[in-house]
Amino acid sequence: MPAFTRVLARLRALGRPRLLSRLREARDAHPAAARTFRRTVHVLAALLVVGALLMPNNAPALRPGGFTRLPAEAIVGAVLLLALPRRPRIVVAALYGAAIGVLTVLNLLDIGFYEYLGRGFNLVLDWGLLDDAQSYIEDSMGRATAVAAAVGAVLLVLLLVVVMALAAVRLGNLLARHRSRATQGALIAGTVWITCTALGVQIAGLPVAADRAAETAQGQTERVLATLRDEAAFAKEARNDSFGATPPDQLVPDLRGKDVVLAFIESYGRSALEDPLMAPGVIDTLDARTSALARAGYQARSGWLTSSTYGGSSWLGHSTTLSGLWIDNQQRYRTATSSDRLTLTKAFQKTGAWDTVGIMPGVQKAWPEAKWYGLDRVYDAFELGYRGPKFSWSTMPDQYALEAYQRLEHGRKHDRPLMSEIILTSSHQPWAPLPDMVDWDDLGDGSVFDAVEEAGKDSSDVIADATESKKEYGKSVQYSVDALTQWLERYGTDDTVLVFLGDHQPIARVSGHGANRDVPVTVVAKDPEVLEKIEDWNWTEGLRPAKDAPVWRMDAFRDRFLRAYGSVPHATGNKD
């Protein structure tokens, strides 16, 4: 082995001079081409570094005018490199370029998170969501695509950091070779930057003097510090529970004897009812189903809730609604679910007057949160008996999940009424292919959906087209509302109370950049006393909330619901 290593080293030593020699020969033979190539590389390196320094962290700001500014970090970097001797200059330039590469990665993450979750990337909390993103791609487009995307992302990060470092080193060497002119240029650029800052000079509505890289670093630092401060404050908040010590007989006494169903419809947001492209179909469905339920003896009231999340992370919306806590990140979720906070579902369990059950077709792994939610029995994706095809991310159509709930729990004889939490998933992005409603008697094990799935659209075609995404999203909401209300019409009784709501708005490509976080919420019942209890909420009659219907924060729902149905507050925790 040592002999082989020595031979290999000699071959490499021989090969390196030959390669350099050939490059020099080519350069000497074609001096004009070599000079053009060298200058082109210099320009590309400068454009790359300056472009990275000016790169915004949100998609709407990605416009040409944003890259015609003067970055302070480029001026400071040039001055620093001009002041250093050769070896330190190369090291500092490489580190400087690598840092720019890292900031570029953070900006790209911010862009992605703003597009899908309506917020920037959190360095402390969000690494686990990258695994979720890969799982989503695998569920939606297959394992091969997910693996390719993960490998591509890693290679892109490495390439960005390495290329930025090489570009900075090249520019540092260029500055050193033309030190006098570079020094004058840096001085002029610095003077221009200060002058533009003082006078507020703008181009295309943007300041000419920029410090985007510093803003990125500052923004990420502030997020980290805010996250660290929030942990202790939220833990204290979670312990302060206005209903934490309420005796069982004083919890929801006005709903005794009722089967209460609390259903979340994935991505059912306000834009579904207000966007010109989606609203007509969704509104027609809501109005038609309001009339159908009225013929069956049901009445409804609807309002708005402002979700704690946007575009995804549905569990944050679920936990916020049921706990009365504003849970808008994973750290808060972990803190809440490890606490003794009384969730709305657990309040029913605590009375001893209800059996509690969860229908969770989207759960495909261990789910210890069931205990925190107070669910006696949970049916996950593997326990509902489905043998049909997946529909993109959704493991089964909502209609099947509801029929399975009827077969396994709601339709069976119980000694006590049911309190059920149901998570409907058919309206989960990327909204292709979509299921269709079939005859309820034909559902069987779900195999009836094979032909429906095969005839559906390809998810890759919908993801790439914003207009198609909107259209298919609207259809998915119509389908979920149809399935849920048809289930109620078919299987509901005089004692059934249905509460259903969206967990968050759809992603920005569908809801629009800067969209609010409002979601519809509806209570449906046959017993008029159920709706009389919430008369002072001033909600809209029917399944469609009016534009000016009351808007509450999602964390207000638990306490308002408990109070409306007779619960008496008995607080736990320190209120100071």
C-alpha positions in Angstrom: 0.0 0.0 0.0 2.7 2.6 0.8 4.4 1.8 -2.6 1.1 2.3 -4.4 0.6 5.6 -2.6 4.0 6.8 -3.6 3.4 5.8 -7.2 0.0 7.6 -7.2 1.6 10.7 -5.7 4.3 10.7 -8.5 1.7 10.4 -11.2 -0.3 13.3 -9.7 2.9 15.4 -9.5 3.7 14.6 -13.1 0.1 15.3 -14.2 -0.2 18.7 -12.5 2.6 20.4 -14.3 1.5 19.0 -17.6 -2.0 20.3 -17.1 -0.7 23.8 -16.0 1.7 23.7 -18.9 -1.1 23.0 -21.4 -3.3 25.8 -20.0 -0.4 28.2 -20.3 0.2 27.1 -23.8 -3.4 27.7 -24.7 -3.4 31.1 -23.1 -0.2 32.1 -24.9 -1.6 30.8 -28.2 -4.8 32.7 -27.9 -4.1 35.9 -25.8 -7.2 37.8 -26.9 -9.5 34.9 -26.0 -7.7 34.3 -22.7 -8.0 38.0 -21.8 -11.8 38.0 -22.7 -12.3 34.9 -20.7 -10.5 36.3 -17.7 -12.5 39.5 -17.8 -15.7 37.6 -18.2 -14.9 35.6 -15.1 -14.1 38.8 -13.2 -17.5 40.3 -14.2 -19.4 37.2 -13.3 -17.7 37.0 -9.9 -18.6 40.6 -9.2 -22.2 40.1 -10.4 -22.5 37.0 -8.2 -21.2 38.7 -5.1 -23.1 41.9 -5.5 -26.2 40.1 -6.5 -26.0 37.9 -3.4 -25.4 41.0 -1.2 -28.6 42.6 -2.7 -30.8 39.5 -2.7 -34.1 40.0 -0.9 -35.7 37.4 1.3 -39.2 37.3 -0.2 -40.4 36.5 -3.7 -42.3 39.8 -4.4 -39.1 41.8 -3.9 -37.2 39.7 -6.5 -37.4 42.3 -9.3 -34.6 43.9 -11.4 -34.7 47.2 -9.6 -33.7 45.6 -6.4 -30.3 44.7 -7.9 -29.4 48.2 -9.1 -28.4 49.4 -5.7 -25.0 50.0 -4.0 -24.3 47.4 -1.2 -22.4 48.8 1.8 -21.0 45.3 2.5 -19.2 45.3 -0.9 -17.5 48.6 -0.1 -16.5 47.4 3.4 -15.3 44.1 2.0 -13.2 45.9 -0.7 -11.6 48.2 1.9 -10.7 45.3 4.2 -9.2 43.2 1.4 -7.1 46.1 0.1 -5.6 46.6 3.5 -4.4 43.0 3.9 -1.3 41.3 2.6 -1.6 38.3 0.2 -2.1 35.3 2.5 -4.4 36.9 5.0 -6.3 38.5 2.1 -7.0 35.1 0.5 -8.2 33.6 3.8 -10.4 36.6 4.7 -11.8 36.7 1.1 -12.7 33.0 1.3 -14.4 33.4 4.6 -16.2 36.6 3.4 -17.4 34.8 0.3 -18.5 31.7 2.3 -20.4 34.0 4.7 -22.2 35.6 1.7 -23.0 32.1 0.5 -24.6 31.2 3.9 -26.6 34.4 3.9 -27.8 33.5 0.4 -29.0 30.1 1.6 -30.8 31.8 4.5 -32.5 34.2 2.1 -33.6 31.3 -0.1 -35.0 29.6 3.0 -36.8 32.7 3.9 -38.3 32.9 0.4 -39.5 29.3 0.6 -40.9 29.8 4.1 -42.7 33.0 3.2 -44.2 31.3 0.2 -45.4 28.2 2.1 -45.8 29.3 5.7 -46.1 33.1 5.5 -43.1 33.7 7.7 -39.3 33.6 7.6 -37.0 30.7 8.5 -36.2 30.3 12.1 -32.6 29.1 12.7 -33.6 27.6 16.1 -36.9 25.9 15.4 -37.3 25.1 11.7 -34.7 22.5 10.8 -37.2 19.7 11.6 -39.6 21.2 9.1 -37.1 20.5 6.3 -37.7 16.7 7.0 -41.4 17.4 6.9 -40.9 19.1 3.5 -39.1 16.0 2.2 -41.9 13.8 3.5 -44.4 16.0 1.8 -42.6 15.8 -1.6 -42.3 12.0 -1.2 -46.0 11.6 -0.4 -47.0 14.0 -3.2 -44.6 13.1 -6.0 -42.8 9.9 -5.0 -39.7 8.8 -3.2 -37.4 9.3 -6.2 -38.4 12.9 -6.6 -38.0 13.5 -2.8 -34.5 12.0 -2.8 -33.5 14.0 -5.9 -34.8 17.1 -4.3 -32.9 16.5 -1.0 -29.6 15.7 -2.9 -30.1 18.7 -5.1 -30.7 21.0 -2.1 -27.5 19.8 -0.4 -25.5 20.2 -3.5 -26.9 23.7 -4.1 -25.9 24.8 -0.6 -22.4 23.5 -1.0 -22.1 25.0 -4.5 -23.3 28.4 -3.3 -20.8 28.5 -0.4 -17.8 27.3 -2.5 -18.6 29.4 -5.6 -19.1 32.5 -3.4 -15.8 31.9 -1.7 -13.9 31.4 -5.0 -15.6 34.5 -6.4 -14.5 36.6 -3.4 -10.9 35.3 -3.6 -10.8 36.2 -7.3 -12.1 39.7 -6.7 -9.7 40.2 -3.8 -6.8 39.3 -6.1 -8.1 41.6 -8.7 -8.3 44.5 -6.2 -4.7 43.8 -5.1 -3.4 43.9 -8.7 -5.0 47.3 -9.2 -4.6 48.6 -5.7 -4.4 52.3 -6.6 -7.5 52.4 -8.8 -9.3 50.0 -6.5 -8.6 52.3 -3.5 -9.9 55.3 -5.4 -13.0 53.4 -6.5 -13.7 52.2 -2.9 -13.4 55.8 -1.6 -15.7 57.1 -4.3 -18.3 54.3 -3.7 -18.2 54.9 0.0 -18.8 58.7 -0.5 -21.7 58.0 -2.9 -23.2 55.5 -0.4 -23.0 58.0 2.5 -24.4 60.8 0.3 -27.3 58.6 -1.0 -28.1 57.6 2.6 -28.1 61.2 3.8 -30.3 62.4 0.9 -32.6 59.4 0.7 -31.9 58.9 -3.0 -34.1 56.2 -4.5 -34.3 54.3 -7.8 -37.6 52.5 -8.6 -38.8 53.2 -5.1 -35.8 51.6 -3.4 -32.9 53.3 -1.7 -29.7 53.4 -3.7 -27.7 52.8 -0.6 -28.3 49.2 0.5 -27.2 47.0 3.4 -29.3 43.9 2.7 -26.7 41.4 3.9 -26.6 43.2 7.3 -30.4 43.3 7.4 -30.4 39.5 6.8 -27.9 38.8 9.6 -29.7 41.2 11.9 -33.1 39.7 11.1 -31.9 36.1 11.8 -30.2 37.2 15.0 -33.4 38.9 16.2 -35.5 35.8 15.5 -33.1 33.6 17.5 -33.1 36.0 20.4 -36.9 36.4 20.3 -37.2 32.6 20.2 -35.0 32.1 23.2 -36.9 34.8 25.2 -40.3 33.4 24.2 -39.7 29.9 25.6 -39.9 30.8 29.3 -42.7 33.3 28.8 -44.9 30.9 26.9 -44.3 28.1 29.5 -45.7 30.5 32.1 -48.6 31.4 29.9 -49.5 27.7 29.3 -49.7 27.2 33.1 -52.3 30.0 33.5 -55.5 28.2 32.5 -58.8 29.9 33.2 -60.6 26.5 33.0 -57.8 24.3 34.3 -59.4 23.6 37.7 -63.0 23.6 36.7 -64.8 20.6 38.2 -66.1 18.0 35.7 -69.7 18.7 36.4 -69.2 22.3 35.5 -67.7 21.7 32.0 -70.0 22.0 29.0 -73.2 21.1 30.9 -75.4 22.5 28.1 -74.2 19.9 25.6 -74.8 16.9 27.7 -76.3 14.1 25.6 -75.1 15.6 22.3 -72.7 13.9 19.9 -70.2 16.7 19.2 -68.1 16.5 16.1 -65.2 19.0 15.7 -63.8 18.8 12.2 -60.8 20.7 10.7 -60.8 21.1 6.9 -57.2 21.4 5.6 -56.3 24.8 4.1 -59.9 26.0 4.2 -59.1 29.7 4.3 -60.9 33.0 3.7 -59.4 33.4 0.2 -61.6 30.4 -0.9 -64.6 32.6 -0.4 -63.2 35.8 -1.7 -60.8 35.2 -4.5 -62.5 35.9 -7.8 -61.2 32.7 -9.4 -62.1 30.3 -6.5 -65.0 32.0 -4.7 -67.9 31.4 -7.2 -67.6 27.6 -7.0 -67.0 27.5 -3.2 -69.8 30.0 -2.5 -72.2 28.0 -4.7 -71.3 24.8 -2.8 -71.7 26.5 0.7 -75.1 28.0 -0.3 -76.3 24.7 -1.8 -75.3 22.7 1.2 -76.9 25.3 3.6 -80.2 24.7 1.8 -79.8 20.9 1.8 -79.0 20.9 5.5 -82.0 23.2 6.2 -84.3 20.7 4.4 -82.9 18.0 6.7 -83.7 20.2 9.7 -80.2 21.7 10.4 -79.4 25.3 11.0 -75.9 26.9 11.0 -74.0 29.9 12.1 -70.6 31.0 10.7 -67.8 33.4 11.5 -64.1 33.9 11.1 -61.1 32.9 13.1 -57.5 34.2 12.6 -55.2 31.2 12.4 -51.9 31.0 14.2 -50.3 29.5 11.1 -50.4 30.0 7.4 -49.9 27.7 4.4 -49.0 24.7 6.4 -48.1 23.3 9.9 -51.7 22.5 10.4 -51.0 21.0 13.9 -50.3 24.6 15.1 -53.8 25.6 14.1 -55.4 22.5 15.6 -53.6 23.0 18.9 -54.3 26.7 19.1 -58.0 26.2 18.6 -58.3 23.5 21.2 -56.0 24.8 23.8 -56.8 28.5 23.9 -53.1 29.3 23.5 -51.5 31.1 20.6 -49.2 28.3 19.2 -47.4 29.6 16.2 -44.2 27.7 16.2 -42.8 24.3 17.0 -41.3 25.3 20.3 -44.6 26.5 21.6 -46.3 23.4 20.3 -43.8 21.2 22.2 -44.2 23.3 25.4 -48.0 23.2 25.2 -48.3 19.5 24.4 -46.1 18.6 27.4 -48.1 20.7 29.8 -51.4 20.0 31.7 -53.3 22.6 29.6 -57.0 21.7 29.3 -57.8 21.2 25.6 -61.4 21.5 24.4 -61.5 17.8 23.6 -60.0 16.9 27.0 -62.7 19.0 28.7 -65.3 16.6 27.3 -63.3 13.6 28.4 -62.8 15.1 31.8 -66.6 15.2 32.4 -66.8 11.4 32.1 -70.0 12.0 30.1 -68.5 11.5 26.7 -66.3 9.0 24.8 -63.7 10.8 22.9 -62.3 9.7 19.6 -59.9 11.1 16.9 -60.1 10.3 13.2 -56.7 11.2 11.8 -56.1 10.0 8.2 -53.1 12.2 8.0 -51.2 10.6 10.9 -48.8 7.9 9.7 -46.5 7.5 12.7 -46.7 7.5 16.5 -48.8 10.4 17.8 -48.2 10.8 21.6 -50.2 14.1 21.5 -53.4 12.0 21.7 -53.1 12.0 25.5 -52.8 15.7 25.7 -55.8 16.2 23.5 -57.8 13.8 25.7 -58.7 11.3 23.1 -59.7 7.8 24.3 -59.2 6.3 20.9 -57.4 7.4 17.8 -57.7 6.0 14.3 -54.7 6.8 12.1 -54.1 6.3 8.4 -53.6 2.6 8.9 -56.6 1.9 11.1 -59.4 3.1 8.9 -59.4 0.1 6.6 -58.7 2.0 3.4 -57.4 0.0 0.4 -57.7 2.5 -2.3 -55.1 4.9 -3.9 -53.6 7.9 -2.3 -54.6 11.3 -3.6 -51.3 13.2 -3.6 -50.4 13.9 0.0 -53.8 12.8 1.3 -53.8 9.1 2.3 -57.6 8.8 1.6 -60.5 10.8 0.4 -62.5 12.7 3.1 -65.7 10.9 2.1 -64.1 7.5 2.9 -62.6 8.8 6.2 -66.1 10.0 7.3 -67.7 6.7 6.2 -65.0 4.8 8.2 -65.8 7.0 11.2 -69.5 6.1 10.8 -68.7 2.4 10.6 -66.1 2.3 13.4 -67.6 4.7 15.9 -70.5 7.0 15.2 -72.8 4.3 13.8 -72.1 1.9 16.7 -74.1 1.8 19.9 -72.4 3.7 22.8 -73.3 4.0 26.4 -72.2 7.7 26.2 -72.3 10.2 23.4 -69.2 10.9 21.4 -66.9 13.9 21.3 -65.0 13.4 18.0 -62.1 15.3 16.5 -61.8 14.7 12.7 -59.0 16.0 10.5 -60.0 16.1 6.8 -57.1 16.1 4.4 -58.3 16.0 0.8 -57.8 19.8 0.4 -54.1 19.5 1.3 -51.7 20.9 -1.4 -50.8 20.2 -4.1 -54.5 19.6 -4.9 -53.9 17.0 -7.6 -55.2 14.5 -8.2 -58.5 15.2 -6.4 -61.1 12.7 -5.4 -64.8 12.9 -6.5 -67.9 12.2 -4.5 -69.1 8.7 -5.1 -72.3 6.9 -3.9 -71.9 6.4 -0.2 -73.1 2.8 -0.6 -70.3 2.0 -3.0 -67.4 3.2 -0.8 -66.4 -0.3 0.4 -62.7 -0.4 1.2 -62.0 2.5 -1.1 -61.0 0.6 -4.2 -63.8 2.4 -6.0 -61.4 5.4 -6.1 -58.8 3.7 -8.3 -60.4 4.9 -11.5 -60.9 8.4 -10.0 -57.2 8.7 -9.1 -56.0 7.4 -12.4 -58.2 10.0 -14.3 -57.0 12.9 -12.1 -54.5 15.6 -12.9 -50.8 15.2 -12.3 -49.6 17.1 -9.3 -46.5 18.4 -11.1 -48.7 20.2 -13.6 -50.7 21.9 -10.9 -47.8 22.9 -8.8 -46.1 24.7 -11.7 -49.2 26.8 -12.6 -50.6 29.3 -10.1 -53.9 29.5 -11.9 -54.4 25.8 -12.0 -53.4 25.6 -8.3 -56.2 28.1 -7.4 -58.7 26.2 -9.5 -57.9 22.8 -8.0 -57.6 24.2 -4.5 -61.2 25.7 -4.9 -62.4 22.3 -6.1 -60.8 20.5 -3.1 -62.5 22.8 -0.6 -65.9 22.2 -2.4 -65.2 18.5 -2.2 -64.4 18.5 1.6 -67.4 20.7 2.4 -69.6 18.4 0.3 -68.3 15.2 2.0 -68.7 16.6 5.5 -72.1 18.1 5.1 -73.4 15.1 3.2 -72.2 12.9 6.0 -74.1 15.0 8.5 -77.2 15.0 6.3 -77.0 11.2 5.9 -75.9 10.1 9.4 -76.6 13.0 11.8 -79.3 12.9 14.4 -81.3 15.4 16.5 -78.5 15.3 19.0 -75.6 15.8 16.6 -73.6 19.1 16.8 -71.0 19.7 14.1 -68.3 22.4 14.5 -66.0 22.7 11.5 -63.3 25.2 10.5 -60.2 25.7 8.4 -56.8 25.2 10.0 -55.1 27.9 7.9 -55.1 29.7 4.6 -53.5 28.0 1.6 -50.0 28.9 0.5 -49.2 32.3 -1.0 -49.3 31.1 -4.6 -53.1 30.5 -4.0 -54.1 33.0 -1.3 -51.9 35.8 -2.6 -48.9 37.5 -1.0 -49.9 39.5 2.1 -53.2 37.7 2.5 -54.7 37.6 6.0 -54.8 34.5 8.1 -58.6 34.2 8.5 -60.4 30.9 8.2 -64.2 30.2 8.3 -65.7 28.5 11.3 -69.2 27.1 11.5 -71.5 25.5 14.1 -74.4 23.3 12.8 -77.1 21.7 14.8 -80.8 20.6 14.7 -81.5 21.5 18.3 -82.3 25.3 18.2 -81.0 25.7 21.8 -77.5 24.9 20.6 -77.5 27.9 18.3 -79.3 30.1 20.8 -76.4 29.7 23.2 -74.1 31.5 20.7 -76.6 34.1 19.5 -74.5 36.8 21.1 -71.6 35.8 18.9 -73.4 37.6 16.0 -72.3 35.0 13.5 -73.9 34.8 10.0 -76.8 32.3 9.3 -75.7 29.5 7.1 -72.4 27.9 6.1 -71.0 31.0 4.5 -69.8 33.8 6.9 -70.4 37.3 5.8 -67.5 39.5 4.9 -68.2 41.6 8.0 -68.9 38.7 10.3 -66.9 38.8 13.6 -63.3 37.9 13.4 -61.6 36.4 16.5 -58.1 35.1 17.1 -58.1 31.3 17.0 -56.9 31.0 20.5 -60.1 32.8 21.7 -62.4 29.9 20.5 -61.9 27.5 23.4 -62.9 29.8 26.1 -65.8 31.3 24.2 -67.1 27.9 23.4 -66.8 26.6 26.9 -68.5 29.7 28.4 -71.3 29.6 25.8 -72.2 26.0 26.8 -72.3 26.6 30.5 -68.7 25.9 31.7 -67.6 27.8 34.8 -64.1 29.1 34.9 -61.8 27.9 37.7 -58.3 29.1 37.0 -54.9 27.4 37.6 -51.5 29.0 37.5 -50.1 32.3 38.6 -52.0 35.2 37.0 -49.4 37.9 37.7 
